[in-house]
Amino acid sequence: MGEARAGSLGQRLQGIPFDAAFSSPLRRARDTARLAGFPGAVLTDLLREWDYGDYEGLTSVQIHETVPSWDLWAGGCPGGETPTEVIARARRFLDQLPAAATRVIAFSHGHFIRAIALAFLGLPAAAGARLALDTAALSVLRAGDRGGVVQLWNDVGHLPV
């Protein structure tokens, strides 16, 4: 399903000029970038997925079986990154974008893309729990008159389910 969605995303993006393209170096993001038509996206560790530490490889359901009160956006993961650290990394990614670039595309991972949105909008980490994000969804953040705004969020358009 993910590959089909990435290919469909490429069709939707075809003909849109981007000033820069970036990707997490992790395989899922690199594959999505390639399938979406951006095989030359610049790889950056700043776009890596959240470091889940001791919870790496576990689902939320599995974690809640042993830690019912766990909330990724409130406390992060033991042995991994905190929400503050993840949002700071997202801010570093945004700060390093070329000044002249008006259209930038980034391929990353669900939780980290949410962190980028929070950093761009200046929202607290807890707001990340309220942002749904599907595989190969298109989201657009842009500068507004009074700061960052969400132009489009979690748009899967006509992508296969």
Buried (B, 14 or more C-beta within 10 A) or exposed (E): EEEBBBBBBBEBBEEEEBEBBBBBEBEBBBBBBBBBBBEEBEBBEBBBBBBBEEBEEBEEEEBEEEEEEBBBBEEBBEEBBBBEBBBEBBBEBBEEEEEEEEEBBBBBBBBBBBBBBBBBBEBEBEEBEEBEBEBBBBBEBEEEEEEBEBEEBBBBEEBEE
